[in-house]
């Protein structure tokens, strides 16, 4: 089942994982996993808690998609990166950065961004993306 197939009530029930960066933490082995699952992928325990991640991470690698398919065609180029955040490697779209500004190792932070809209169901879809951490003017080197 895809996100597009979800009914409005099903979409509403899953909103926590759509609108916040949430990982699972196993109470038995202590390891984090993303996305959250009903059981720990490392030890199999079902004694889990949800942890919201708001810290900054590092961009490990990225790719630029210039020829995007389907509904994404109008958003090209699309930048997708691997972000290391709290020891987790998360594949996500990057936002608020131009392709020529990209470099590995930059600090990034999770943000909520609008993806698309299903006008028939009245659902506006959002997703977690990552953007470069903004440096206050007082901290810029000049």
C-alpha atoms as an extended CHARMM CRD file, in Angstrom:
* protein
*
       142  EXT
         1         1  UNK       CA              0.0000000000        0.0000000000        0.0000000000  PROA      1               0.0000000000
         2         2  UNK       CA              1.3610000000        3.3970000000       -0.9320000000  PROA      2               0.0000000000
         3         3  UNK       CA              0.8070000000        6.7090000000        0.8340000000  PROA      3               0.0000000000
         4         4  UNK       CA             -1.5280000000        7.6840000000       -2.0130000000  PROA      4               0.0000000000
         5         5  UNK       CA             -3.7610000000        4.6700000000       -1.2280000000  PROA      5               0.0000000000
         6         6  UNK       CA             -4.3380000000        5.6290000000        2.3990000000  PROA      6               0.0000000000
         7         7  UNK       CA             -7.7390000000        6.7610000000        3.5440000000  PROA      7               0.0000000000
         8         8  UNK       CA             -8.0090000000        9.9950000000        5.5010000000  PROA      8               0.0000000000
         9         9  UNK       CA             -8.3930000000        8.1310000000        8.8630000000  PROA      9               0.0000000000
        10        10  UNK       CA             -5.3900000000        5.8780000000        8.1080000000  PROA      10              0.0000000000
        11        11  UNK       CA             -3.3170000000        8.9090000000        7.1430000000  PROA      11              0.0000000000
        12        12  UNK       CA             -4.3250000000       10.6010000000       10.4120000000  PROA      12              0.0000000000
        13        13  UNK       CA             -3.3310000000        7.5500000000       12.5070000000  PROA      13              0.0000000000
        14        14  UNK       CA              0.1420000000        7.5420000000       10.9350000000  PROA      14              0.0000000000
        15        15  UNK       CA              0.7110000000       11.2850000000       11.2810000000  PROA      15              0.0000000000
        16        16  UNK       CA              3.3580000000       10.9200000000       14.0370000000  PROA      16              0.0000000000
        17        17  UNK       CA              5.8050000000        9.2230000000       11.6820000000  PROA      17              0.0000000000
        18        18  UNK       CA              4.9090000000       11.5240000000        8.7720000000  PROA      18              0.0000000000
        19        19  UNK       CA              5.3210000000       14.8480000000       10.5520000000  PROA      19              0.0000000000
        20        20  UNK       CA              8.1790000000       14.2440000000       12.9860000000  PROA      20              0.0000000000
        21        21  UNK       CA             11.5000000000       12.4560000000       12.6980000000  PROA      21              0.0000000000
        22        22  UNK       CA             10.8500000000        9.5470000000       15.0390000000  PROA      22              0.0000000000
        23        23  UNK       CA             13.0670000000        6.4960000000       15.6110000000  PROA      23              0.0000000000
        24        24  UNK       CA             12.4980000000        3.4080000000       17.6950000000  PROA      24              0.0000000000
        25        25  UNK       CA             14.7080000000        2.6570000000       20.7020000000  PROA      25              0.0000000000
        26        26  UNK       CA             14.8620000000       -0.8530000000       22.0620000000  PROA      26              0.0000000000
        27        27  UNK       CA             14.5900000000       -0.9690000000       25.8440000000  PROA      27              0.0000000000
        28        28  UNK       CA             16.3720000000       -4.3460000000       25.8780000000  PROA      28              0.0000000000
        29        29  UNK       CA             19.5000000000       -3.6830000000       23.7630000000  PROA      29              0.0000000000
        30        30  UNK       CA             19.3540000000        0.1490000000       23.6880000000  PROA      30              0.0000000000
        31        31  UNK       CA             19.8470000000        0.4680000000       19.9130000000  PROA      31              0.0000000000
        32        32  UNK       CA             18.0470000000        2.9870000000       17.7260000000  PROA      32              0.0000000000
        33        33  UNK       CA             16.4030000000        2.0240000000       14.4580000000  PROA      33              0.0000000000
        34        34  UNK       CA             14.7260000000        4.0460000000       11.7430000000  PROA      34              0.0000000000
        35        35  UNK       CA             12.0240000000        3.8970000000       10.6780000000  PROA      35              0.0000000000
        36        36  UNK       CA             10.3560000000        2.6180000000       13.8510000000  PROA      36              0.0000000000
        37        37  UNK       CA              9.2210000000       -1.0020000000       13.6460000000  PROA      37              0.0000000000
        38        38  UNK       CA              7.0260000000       -3.2200000000       15.8360000000  PROA      38              0.0000000000
        39        39  UNK       CA             10.1040000000       -5.2210000000       16.9010000000  PROA      39              0.0000000000
        40        40  UNK       CA             13.7960000000       -4.3970000000       17.2980000000  PROA      40              0.0000000000
        41        41  UNK       CA             15.6320000000       -5.4060000000       14.0970000000  PROA      41              0.0000000000
        42        42  UNK       CA             18.7500000000       -6.2240000000       16.1700000000  PROA      42              0.0000000000
        43        43  UNK       CA             17.4590000000       -8.3840000000       19.0400000000  PROA      43              0.0000000000
        44        44  UNK       CA             13.7730000000       -8.9700000000       18.2190000000  PROA      44              0.0000000000
        45        45  UNK       CA             12.4320000000       -7.4040000000       21.4210000000  PROA      45              0.0000000000
        46        46  UNK       CA              9.0210000000       -5.7540000000       21.2560000000  PROA      46              0.0000000000
        47        47  UNK       CA              9.7770000000       -3.5620000000       24.2740000000  PROA      47              0.0000000000
        48        48  UNK       CA             10.3310000000       -0.3220000000       22.3460000000  PROA      48              0.0000000000
        49        49  UNK       CA              9.9020000000        3.3960000000       22.8030000000  PROA      49              0.0000000000
        50        50  UNK       CA              9.6160000000        6.1690000000       20.2290000000  PROA      50              0.0000000000
        51        51  UNK       CA             12.3380000000        8.8290000000       20.2860000000  PROA      51              0.0000000000
        52        52  UNK       CA             11.9520000000       12.1470000000       18.4560000000  PROA      52              0.0000000000
        53        53  UNK       CA             15.1680000000       13.2530000000       16.7680000000  PROA      53              0.0000000000
        54        54  UNK       CA             15.6970000000       16.9960000000       16.4020000000  PROA      54              0.0000000000
        55        55  UNK       CA             19.4800000000       17.2000000000       16.5030000000  PROA      55              0.0000000000
        56        56  UNK       CA             21.7040000000       18.1590000000       13.6320000000  PROA      56              0.0000000000
        57        57  UNK       CA             23.3660000000       15.5140000000       11.5160000000  PROA      57              0.0000000000
        58        58  UNK       CA             26.1010000000       15.2860000000        8.8880000000  PROA      58              0.0000000000
        59        59  UNK       CA             25.6080000000       14.8170000000        5.1760000000  PROA      59              0.0000000000
        60        60  UNK       CA             27.6350000000       11.7120000000        4.2780000000  PROA      60              0.0000000000
        61        61  UNK       CA             26.9030000000       11.5430000000        0.5540000000  PROA      61              0.0000000000
        62        62  UNK       CA             24.3340000000       12.7450000000       -1.9600000000  PROA      62              0.0000000000
        63        63  UNK       CA             23.0520000000       12.4340000000       -5.4970000000  PROA      63              0.0000000000
        64        64  UNK       CA             21.2080000000       14.8510000000       -7.7410000000  PROA      64              0.0000000000
        65        65  UNK       CA             18.2570000000       13.6260000000       -9.7810000000  PROA      65              0.0000000000
        66        66  UNK       CA             17.8310000000       15.8250000000      -12.8510000000  PROA      66              0.0000000000
        67        67  UNK       CA             15.2270000000       13.7010000000      -14.6250000000  PROA      67              0.0000000000
        68        68  UNK       CA             12.5610000000       12.9020000000      -12.0230000000  PROA      68              0.0000000000
        69        69  UNK       CA              9.6140000000       10.6150000000      -12.8010000000  PROA      69              0.0000000000
        70        70  UNK       CA              5.8590000000       11.1890000000      -12.4630000000  PROA      70              0.0000000000
        71        71  UNK       CA              4.5910000000       13.8450000000      -10.0690000000  PROA      71              0.0000000000
        72        72  UNK       CA              8.1540000000       14.7650000000       -9.1000000000  PROA      72              0.0000000000
        73        73  UNK       CA              9.0770000000       15.8580000000      -12.6310000000  PROA      73              0.0000000000
        74        74  UNK       CA              8.3200000000       19.5310000000      -11.9050000000  PROA      74              0.0000000000
        75        75  UNK       CA             10.5250000000       19.5470000000       -8.7930000000  PROA      75              0.0000000000
        76        76  UNK       CA             13.7720000000       18.5240000000      -10.5260000000  PROA      76              0.0000000000
        77        77  UNK       CA             16.5780000000       18.7170000000       -9.7230000000  PROA      77              0.0000000000
        78        78  UNK       CA             15.9120000000       16.6880000000       -6.5840000000  PROA      78              0.0000000000
        79        79  UNK       CA             18.7720000000       16.2590000000       -4.1400000000  PROA      79              0.0000000000
        80        80  UNK       CA             18.7950000000       13.0590000000       -2.0950000000  PROA      80              0.0000000000
        81        81  UNK       CA             21.3560000000       12.4810000000        0.6110000000  PROA      81              0.0000000000
        82        82  UNK       CA             22.4610000000       10.0460000000        3.2710000000  PROA      82              0.0000000000
        83        83  UNK       CA             22.4280000000       11.8090000000        6.6380000000  PROA      83              0.0000000000
        84        84  UNK       CA             24.1310000000       10.4430000000        9.7410000000  PROA      84              0.0000000000
        85        85  UNK       CA             22.1260000000       11.6120000000       12.7360000000  PROA      85              0.0000000000
        86        86  UNK       CA             22.5490000000       10.0720000000       16.2000000000  PROA      86              0.0000000000
        87        87  UNK       CA             24.2880000000        7.0890000000       14.6240000000  PROA      87              0.0000000000
        88        88  UNK       CA             21.4190000000        6.4250000000       12.2220000000  PROA      88              0.0000000000
        89        89  UNK       CA             21.8920000000        6.6880000000        8.4700000000  PROA      89              0.0000000000
        90        90  UNK       CA             18.7600000000        8.1680000000        6.9280000000  PROA      90              0.0000000000
        91        91  UNK       CA             18.1700000000        8.5540000000        3.2020000000  PROA      91              0.0000000000
        92        92  UNK       CA             16.1840000000       11.7350000000        2.6480000000  PROA      92              0.0000000000
        93        93  UNK       CA             15.5850000000       14.5790000000        0.2760000000  PROA      93              0.0000000000
        94        94  UNK       CA             17.5820000000       17.7640000000        0.9170000000  PROA      94              0.0000000000
        95        95  UNK       CA             15.9790000000       21.1830000000        0.7190000000  PROA      95              0.0000000000
        96        96  UNK       CA             16.9610000000       24.8590000000        0.8980000000  PROA      96              0.0000000000
        97        97  UNK       CA             20.2460000000       24.2600000000       -0.9220000000  PROA      97              0.0000000000
        98        98  UNK       CA             21.3530000000       24.5650000000       -4.5400000000  PROA      98              0.0000000000
        99        99  UNK       CA             23.2740000000       21.7190000000       -6.2090000000  PROA      99              0.0000000000
       100       100  UNK       CA             26.4160000000       23.8640000000       -6.5680000000  PROA      100             0.0000000000
       101       101  UNK       CA             26.4250000000       24.5390000000       -2.7850000000  PROA      101             0.0000000000
       102       102  UNK       CA             26.5450000000       20.8470000000       -1.8590000000  PROA      102             0.0000000000
       103       103  UNK       CA             29.4880000000       19.1900000000       -0.1760000000  PROA      103             0.0000000000
       104       104  UNK       CA             29.7980000000       16.1650000000        2.0580000000  PROA      104             0.0000000000
       105       105  UNK       CA             30.2940000000       16.7750000000        5.7520000000  PROA      105             0.0000000000
       106       106  UNK       CA             27.9860000000       19.7940000000        6.0660000000  PROA      106             0.0000000000
       107       107  UNK       CA             25.7360000000       20.0140000000        9.1090000000  PROA      107             0.0000000000
       108       108  UNK       CA             22.0640000000       19.4440000000        8.3190000000  PROA      108             0.0000000000
       109       109  UNK       CA             18.8730000000       19.4680000000       10.3700000000  PROA      109             0.0000000000
       110       110  UNK       CA             15.4380000000       17.8750000000        9.8950000000  PROA      110             0.0000000000
       111       111  UNK       CA             12.5870000000       20.1090000000        8.7120000000  PROA      111             0.0000000000
       112       112  UNK       CA              8.9790000000       19.5080000000        7.6710000000  PROA      112             0.0000000000
       113       113  UNK       CA              8.1770000000       20.3750000000        4.0530000000  PROA      113             0.0000000000
       114       114  UNK       CA              5.0970000000       20.0940000000        1.8630000000  PROA      114             0.0000000000
       115       115  UNK       CA              5.3390000000       17.3120000000       -0.7220000000  PROA      115             0.0000000000
       116       116  UNK       CA              2.0270000000       17.2750000000       -2.5870000000  PROA      116             0.0000000000
       117       117  UNK       CA             -1.7360000000       17.3830000000       -2.2370000000  PROA      117             0.0000000000
       118       118  UNK       CA             -4.5420000000       14.9030000000       -2.8710000000  PROA      118             0.0000000000
       119       119  UNK       CA             -7.4100000000       17.2370000000       -3.7110000000  PROA      119             0.0000000000
       120       120  UNK       CA             -9.8830000000       14.3410000000       -3.9800000000  PROA      120             0.0000000000
       121       121  UNK       CA             -9.2930000000       13.2720000000       -0.3660000000  PROA      121             0.0000000000
       122       122  UNK       CA             -8.4050000000       16.7070000000        0.9890000000  PROA      122             0.0000000000
       123       123  UNK       CA             -4.9970000000       15.5480000000        2.2230000000  PROA      123             0.0000000000
       124       124  UNK       CA             -1.9050000000       17.7210000000        2.0360000000  PROA      124             0.0000000000
       125       125  UNK       CA              1.1680000000       15.4910000000        2.3410000000  PROA      125             0.0000000000
       126       126  UNK       CA              4.2470000000       16.6350000000        4.2060000000  PROA      126             0.0000000000
       127       127  UNK       CA              7.5710000000       14.8990000000        4.6860000000  PROA      127             0.0000000000
       128       128  UNK       CA             10.7240000000       15.2310000000        6.7320000000  PROA      128             0.0000000000
       129       129  UNK       CA             13.5950000000       16.5890000000        4.6620000000  PROA      129             0.0000000000
       130       130  UNK       CA             16.9950000000       17.9060000000        5.7030000000  PROA      130             0.0000000000
       131       131  UNK       CA             18.4040000000       21.3870000000        5.1670000000  PROA      131             0.0000000000
       132       132  UNK       CA             21.7890000000       22.9400000000        5.9110000000  PROA      132             0.0000000000
       133       133  UNK       CA             22.0610000000       24.2520000000        9.4630000000  PROA      133             0.0000000000
       134       134  UNK       CA             21.7500000000       28.0080000000        9.3020000000  PROA      134             0.0000000000
       135       135  UNK       CA             24.7070000000       29.8440000000       10.8130000000  PROA      135             0.0000000000
       136       136  UNK       CA             23.7630000000       33.1100000000       12.5980000000  PROA      136             0.0000000000
       137       137  UNK       CA             25.3640000000       36.2120000000       11.0110000000  PROA      137             0.0000000000
       138       138  UNK       CA             27.3430000000       36.8320000000       14.2330000000  PROA      138             0.0000000000
       139       139  UNK       CA             29.1020000000       33.4490000000       13.8140000000  PROA      139             0.0000000000
       140       140  UNK       CA             29.9530000000       33.7900000000       10.1150000000  PROA      140             0.0000000000
       141       141  UNK       CA             33.6160000000       34.1280000000        9.2730000000  PROA      141             0.0000000000
       142       142  UNK       CA             34.3600000000       37.0090000000        7.0730000000  PROA      142             0.0000000000
